[in-house]
Amino acid sequence: MKNNDIKKPHPNGFREWESQKLNDEFKKTFNVDFQHFYDSNGLVIDGKIWIDVVKFNEYLDDYFKGFRNNRPVFDLILDEYGNDAVELVEKLMPDKMEKPLIKEFYWYLDNQDELVKKYDGRYLVIIGEEVVGDYRTYEGAYFESSEKYELGTFLIQKCSKGDKDYSIYIHTPNIVRFSE
């Protein structure tokens, strides 16, 4: 066997060949199959298995019903399942270089109900765990925020009930070329 044929663990994500190991570990930790939360985009984009953060958040909301008490997702996982569970979920999330602004999107999910009461139908600009602007149009949010903040450092999210507007657009000055 050549040295480059050896399969090495990856800091984030699991390779497709690790899926059974992942499912066993996830089921042992959360008592549910990982396949319910599989994000098929990860395998297409970078050959890794990622967790679908929206589906997992909805599962936790449903599973804990009135016991969640608006706890952020990682606090809930830590309190209910322990540190090993937090580490497993973190490993299943793309690192910041591969999927930037995931922290902002999770914060939006955790606070969506309250945000909808205040900003329903508006485009929010989120940095970290803070709404730094709200706009009537996406274009207004983008152009004004790109003047104030570096591209790639803020999330623009349409604020609405449910999951119909869950999209993350990442603006970067880099040019990407696809060719056959």
Beta strands, then each sheet from edge to edge (+ up, - down):
strand 1: 14-15
strand 2: 38-39
strand 3: 48-51
strand 4: 123-127
strand 5: 130-135
strand 6: 155-158
sheet 1: 1+ 3- 2+
sheet 2: 5+ 4- 6+
end
